[in-house]
Amino acid sequence: SDSATAGLADLAETDETEIRKQAVFGLSQRPRGAGGPALIKAARTNNNAEVRRSALFWLGQSEDPRALALFEEILTKR
């Protein structure tokens, strides 16, 4: 549900790195790409490099076209 995705997105912003990383994993497991936007936000803006790296990893494992657009943006620095 949307509330589960929102809750995981909130956890990705907590102070504890391991909790953030687990929340990012949880977002990657949401059905039908529901966690995609929150993963992209974490990859772009999370202040913890480990969490950003984890979000990018899980986005790379997805078949979400939004993830491909993010990687293209990062690689071409647009």
CYANA upper distance limits for C-alpha pairs under 8 A (distance plus 0.5 A):
  1 SER  CA      5 THR  CA      7.15
  2 ASP  CA      6 ALA  CA      6.62
  2 ASP  CA     34 ALA  CA      8.36
  3 SER  CA      7 GLY  CA      6.51
  4 ALA  CA      8 LEU  CA      6.72
  5 THR  CA      9 ALA  CA      6.63
  5 THR  CA     27 LEU  CA      7.02
  5 THR  CA     30 ARG  CA      7.82
  5 THR  CA     34 ALA  CA      7.57
  5 THR  CA     35 GLY  CA      6.64
  5 THR  CA     38 ALA  CA      8.49
  6 ALA  CA     10 ASP  CA      6.69
  7 GLY  CA     11 LEU  CA      6.81
  8 LEU  CA     12 ALA  CA      6.79
  8 LEU  CA     23 ALA  CA      5.64
  8 LEU  CA     24 VAL  CA      7.80
  8 LEU  CA     26 GLY  CA      7.30
  8 LEU  CA     27 LEU  CA      6.89
  9 ALA  CA     13 GLU  CA      7.56
  9 ALA  CA     23 ALA  CA      7.42
  9 ALA  CA     24 VAL  CA      8.09
  9 ALA  CA     27 LEU  CA      7.85
  9 ALA  CA     38 ALA  CA      6.37
 10 ASP  CA     14 THR  CA      7.63
 11 LEU  CA     19 ILE  CA      7.35
 11 LEU  CA     20 ARG  CA      6.39
 11 LEU  CA     23 ALA  CA      6.33
 12 ALA  CA     19 ILE  CA      7.58
 12 ALA  CA     20 ARG  CA      4.61
 12 ALA  CA     21 LYS  CA      7.43
 12 ALA  CA     22 GLN  CA      8.48
 12 ALA  CA     23 ALA  CA      5.83
 12 ALA  CA     24 VAL  CA      6.71
 12 ALA  CA     42 ALA  CA      7.83
 12 ALA  CA     51 VAL  CA      8.39
 13 GLU  CA     20 ARG  CA      6.92
 13 GLU  CA     46 ASN  CA      7.73
 14 THR  CA     19 ILE  CA      7.77
 14 THR  CA     20 ARG  CA      6.82
 15 ASP  CA     20 ARG  CA      8.27
 16 GLU  CA     20 ARG  CA      6.81
 17 THR  CA     21 LYS  CA      6.68
 17 THR  CA     48 ASN  CA      8.00
 17 THR  CA     50 GLU  CA      8.09
 17 THR  CA     51 VAL  CA      7.59
 18 GLU  CA     22 GLN  CA      6.64
 19 ILE  CA     23 ALA  CA      6.60
 20 ARG  CA     24 VAL  CA      6.74
 20 ARG  CA     51 VAL  CA      6.93
 21 LYS  CA     25 PHE  CA      6.78
 21 LYS  CA     50 GLU  CA      8.13
 21 LYS  CA     51 VAL  CA      5.99
 21 LYS  CA     54 SER  CA      7.05
 22 GLN  CA     26 GLY  CA      6.62
 23 ALA  CA     27 LEU  CA      6.68
 24 VAL  CA     28 SER  CA      6.83
 24 VAL  CA     39 LEU  CA      7.08
 24 VAL  CA     42 ALA  CA      8.39
 24 VAL  CA     51 VAL  CA      7.89
 24 VAL  CA     54 SER  CA      7.49
 24 VAL  CA     55 ALA  CA      6.47
 24 VAL  CA     58 TRP  CA      8.48
 25 PHE  CA     29 GLN  CA      7.05
 25 PHE  CA     54 SER  CA      8.27
 25 PHE  CA     55 ALA  CA      8.21
 25 PHE  CA     58 TRP  CA      7.62
 26 GLY  CA     30 ARG  CA      7.20
 27 LEU  CA     34 ALA  CA      8.16
 27 LEU  CA     35 GLY  CA      5.04
 27 LEU  CA     36 GLY  CA      7.84
 27 LEU  CA     38 ALA  CA      7.80
 27 LEU  CA     39 LEU  CA      7.21
 28 SER  CA     33 GLY  CA      8.18
 28 SER  CA     35 GLY  CA      6.38
 28 SER  CA     36 GLY  CA      7.68
 28 SER  CA     39 LEU  CA      7.81
 28 SER  CA     58 TRP  CA      6.48
 28 SER  CA     59 LEU  CA      7.82
 28 SER  CA     62 SER  CA      8.22
 29 GLN  CA     35 GLY  CA      8.00
 30 ARG  CA     34 ALA  CA      6.06
 30 ARG  CA     35 GLY  CA      6.03
 31 PRO  CA     35 GLY  CA      8.33
 33 GLY  CA     64 ASP  CA      7.11
 35 GLY  CA     39 LEU  CA      6.58
 36 GLY  CA     40 ILE  CA      6.60
 36 GLY  CA     59 LEU  CA      7.92
 36 GLY  CA     64 ASP  CA      7.71
 36 GLY  CA     66 ARG  CA      7.95
 36 GLY  CA     67 ALA  CA      7.99
 37 PRO  CA     41 LYS  CA      6.69
 38 ALA  CA     42 ALA  CA      6.64
 39 LEU  CA     43 ALA  CA      6.57
 39 LEU  CA     55 ALA  CA      5.98
 39 LEU  CA     56 LEU  CA      8.20
 39 LEU  CA     59 LEU  CA      7.48
 40 ILE  CA     44 ARG  CA      6.66
 40 ILE  CA     55 ALA  CA      7.66
 40 ILE  CA     56 LEU  CA      8.26
 40 ILE  CA     59 LEU  CA      8.09
 40 ILE  CA     67 ALA  CA      7.60
 40 ILE  CA     70 LEU  CA      7.91
 41 LYS  CA     45 THR  CA      6.32
 41 LYS  CA     46 ASN  CA      7.86
 42 ALA  CA     46 ASN  CA      5.33
 42 ALA  CA     51 VAL  CA      7.67
 42 ALA  CA     52 ARG  CA      6.36
 42 ALA  CA     55 ALA  CA      6.76
 43 ALA  CA     51 VAL  CA      7.92
 43 ALA  CA     52 ARG  CA      4.82
 43 ALA  CA     53 ARG  CA      7.45
 43 ALA  CA     54 SER  CA      8.42
 43 ALA  CA     55 ALA  CA      5.72
 43 ALA  CA     56 LEU  CA      6.23
 44 ARG  CA     52 ARG  CA      7.51
 45 THR  CA     52 ARG  CA      8.17
 46 ASN  CA     51 VAL  CA      7.29
 46 ASN  CA     52 ARG  CA      6.50
 47 ASN  CA     52 ARG  CA      8.32
 48 ASN  CA     52 ARG  CA      6.88
 49 ALA  CA     53 ARG  CA      6.55
 50 GLU  CA     54 SER  CA      6.62
 51 VAL  CA     55 ALA  CA      6.61
 52 ARG  CA     56 LEU  CA      6.68
 53 ARG  CA     57 PHE  CA      6.66
 54 SER  CA     58 TRP  CA      6.79
 55 ALA  CA     59 LEU  CA      6.56
 56 LEU  CA     60 GLY  CA      6.58
 57 PHE  CA     61 GLN  CA      7.03
 58 TRP  CA     62 SER  CA      6.93
 59 LEU  CA     63 GLU  CA      8.48
 59 LEU  CA     64 ASP  CA      8.00
 59 LEU  CA     67 ALA  CA      6.13
 60 GLY  CA     67 ALA  CA      7.43
 60 GLY  CA     68 LEU  CA      8.36
 62 SER  CA     67 ALA  CA      7.99
 63 GLU  CA     67 ALA  CA      8.17
 64 ASP  CA     68 LEU  CA      7.41
 65 PRO  CA     69 ALA  CA      6.86
 66 ARG  CA     70 LEU  CA      6.81
 67 ALA  CA     71 PHE  CA      6.78
 68 LEU  CA     72 GLU  CA      6.63
 69 ALA  CA     73 GLU  CA      6.60
 70 LEU  CA     74 ILE  CA      6.66
 71 PHE  CA     75 LEU  CA      6.51
 72 GLU  CA     76 THR  CA      6.45
 73 GLU  CA     77 LYS  CA      6.06
 73 GLU  CA     78 ARG  CA      5.78
 74 ILE  CA     78 ARG  CA      7.48
